Amino acid sequence: MVTEVSKLLELQRLKQKLKLVILIVCLRWAYEQGVCVVVKSFNNGRMKENLEIFNWTLSEEESRMISEIPQSRGCRGEDYISEKGPIKTIEELWDGEI
Ligand SMILES: NC(=O)c1ccc[n+]([C@@H]2O[C@H](COP(=O)([O-])OP(=O)(O)OC[C@H]3O[C@@H](n4cnc5c(N)ncnc54)[C@H](OP(=O)(O)O)[C@@H]3O)[C@@H](O)[C@H]2O)c1
């Protein structure tokens, strides 16, 4: 029983580690694309984790693989367009990139 519990705990730790690795890889990839990454956290430990993107780089192959993952905008920016404002259409807002 104790062995089973410690195995489960070990799996849980591994799962947390994998989640962190995925998070750091995603942040690093965005940073390498020249994107201004704004990561917000009120948690000291997570603030430190989020800084772990600066002392390593993705290989060209790794970067290419991530770039091939289909992407979509989380926010299309509909709230920022208006017939009466300077930006009238979604296409105009994104300079044709959508
Ligand atoms: N989203 C927008 O449209 C927008 C627009 C203008 C400005 N901003 C600014 O940009 C910043 C980020 O905005 P957001 O919308 O991306 O923030 P958010 O979704 O409100 O907050 C980020 C979330 O990620 C969590 N997090 C951070 N680091 C993590 C880690 N290593 N592991 C797991 N969870 C983690 C944070 O939790 P904990 O705090 O518990 O760590 C928080 O719940 C903010 O300062 C915001 O004011 C956002």
The ligand as an SDF file (V2000), in Angstrom:
LIG
                    3D

 48 52  0  0  0  0  0  0  0  0999 V2000
   -5.2840   39.4340  -21.5750 N   0  0  0  0  0  0  0  0  0  0  0  0
   -5.3850   40.6720  -22.0270 C   0  0  0  0  0  0  0  0  0  0  0  0
   -6.1910   40.9780  -22.9280 O   0  0  0  0  0  0  0  0  0  0  0  0
   -4.4860   41.7800  -21.4760 C   0  0  0  0  0  0  0  0  0  0  0  0
   -4.5720   43.0400  -22.0430 C   0  0  0  0  0  0  0  0  0  0  0  0
   -3.7470   44.0550  -21.5590 C   0  0  0  0  0  0  0  0  0  0  0  0
   -2.8620   43.8100  -20.5160 C   0  0  0  0  0  0  0  0  0  0  0  0
   -2.8100   42.5670  -19.9720 N   0  0  0  0  0  0  0  0  0  0  0  0
   -1.8620   42.3470  -18.8770 C   0  0  0  0  0  0  0  0  0  0  0  0
   -0.9810   41.2970  -19.2430 O   0  0  0  0  0  0  0  0  0  0  0  0
   -0.6860   40.5070  -18.0890 C   0  0  0  0  0  0  0  0  0  0  0  0
   -1.0390   39.0500  -18.3530 C   0  0  0  0  0  0  0  0  0  0  0  0
   -2.4280   38.9800  -18.6940 O   0  0  0  0  0  0  0  0  0  0  0  0
   -3.1550   37.5780  -18.8290 P   0  0  0  0  0  0  0  0  0  0  0  0
   -4.5600   37.8590  -19.2890 O   0  0  0  0  0  0  0  0  0  0  0  0
   -2.2920   36.6390  -19.6020 O   0  0  0  0  0  0  0  0  0  0  0  0
   -3.1380   37.1640  -17.3180 O   0  0  0  0  0  0  0  0  0  0  0  0
   -4.1270   36.2100  -16.5490 P   0  0  0  0  0  0  0  0  0  0  0  0
   -4.6270   35.1330  -17.4650 O   0  0  0  0  0  0  0  0  0  0  0  0
   -5.0910   37.0330  -15.8010 O   0  0  0  0  0  0  0  0  0  0  0  0
   -3.1240   35.6050  -15.5220 O   0  0  0  0  0  0  0  0  0  0  0  0
   -2.1760   34.6450  -15.8670 C   0  0  0  0  0  0  0  0  0  0  0  0
   -2.4990   33.3610  -15.1270 C   0  0  0  0  0  0  0  0  0  0  0  0
   -1.4310   32.4300  -15.3320 O   0  0  0  0  0  0  0  0  0  0  0  0
   -1.0550   31.9030  -14.0650 C   0  0  0  0  0  0  0  0  0  0  0  0
    0.3830   31.5820  -14.1550 N   0  0  0  0  0  0  0  0  0  0  0  0
    1.4130   32.4380  -14.3250 C   0  0  0  0  0  0  0  0  0  0  0  0
    2.5730   31.7580  -14.3540 N   0  0  0  0  0  0  0  0  0  0  0  0
    2.2670   30.4360  -14.2090 C   0  0  0  0  0  0  0  0  0  0  0  0
    3.0270   29.2260  -14.1440 C   0  0  0  0  0  0  0  0  0  0  0  0
    4.3570   29.2190  -14.2400 N   0  0  0  0  0  0  0  0  0  0  0  0
    2.3660   28.0520  -13.9850 N   0  0  0  0  0  0  0  0  0  0  0  0
    1.0230   28.0370  -13.8830 C   0  0  0  0  0  0  0  0  0  0  0  0
    0.2400   29.1350  -13.9320 N   0  0  0  0  0  0  0  0  0  0  0  0
    0.8580   30.3190  -14.0920 C   0  0  0  0  0  0  0  0  0  0  0  0
   -1.3790   32.9590  -13.0340 C   0  0  0  0  0  0  0  0  0  0  0  0
   -1.6650   32.4070  -11.7870 O   0  0  0  0  0  0  0  0  0  0  0  0
   -0.9060   32.9180  -10.4290 P   0  0  0  0  0  0  0  0  0  0  0  0
   -1.0080   34.4170  -10.3630 O   0  0  0  0  0  0  0  0  0  0  0  0
   -1.6580   32.2160   -9.3400 O   0  0  0  0  0  0  0  0  0  0  0  0
    0.5160   32.4230  -10.5560 O   0  0  0  0  0  0  0  0  0  0  0  0
   -2.6650   33.5690  -13.6360 C   0  0  0  0  0  0  0  0  0  0  0  0
   -3.7910   32.8470  -13.2130 O   0  0  0  0  0  0  0  0  0  0  0  0
   -1.4520   41.1150  -16.9030 C   0  0  0  0  0  0  0  0  0  0  0  0
   -0.5740   41.9290  -16.1770 O   0  0  0  0  0  0  0  0  0  0  0  0
   -2.5520   41.9190  -17.5920 C   0  0  0  0  0  0  0  0  0  0  0  0
   -2.9400   43.0140  -16.8070 O   0  0  0  0  0  0  0  0  0  0  0  0
   -3.5890   41.5550  -20.4310 C   0  0  0  0  0  0  0  0  0  0  0  0
  1  2  1  0
  2  3  2  0
  2  4  1  0
  4  5  1  0
  4 48  2  0
  5  6  2  0
  6  7  1  0
  7  8  2  0
  8  9  1  0
  8 48  1  0
  9 10  1  0
  9 46  1  0
 10 11  1  0
 11 12  1  0
 11 44  1  0
 12 13  1  0
 13 14  1  0
 14 15  2  0
 14 16  1  0
 14 17  1  0
 17 18  1  0
 18 19  2  0
 18 20  1  0
 18 21  1  0
 21 22  1  0
 22 23  1  0
 23 24  1  0
 23 42  1  0
 24 25  1  0
 25 26  1  0
 25 36  1  0
 26 27  1  0
 26 35  1  0
 27 28  2  0
 28 29  1  0
 29 30  1  0
 29 35  2  0
 30 31  1  0
 30 32  2  0
 32 33  1  0
 33 34  2  0
 34 35  1  0
 36 37  1  0
 36 42  1  0
 37 38  1  0
 38 39  2  0
 38 40  1  0
 38 41  1  0
 42 43  1  0
 44 45  1  0
 44 46  1  0
 46 47  1  0
M  CHG  2   8   1  16  -1
M  END
$$$$
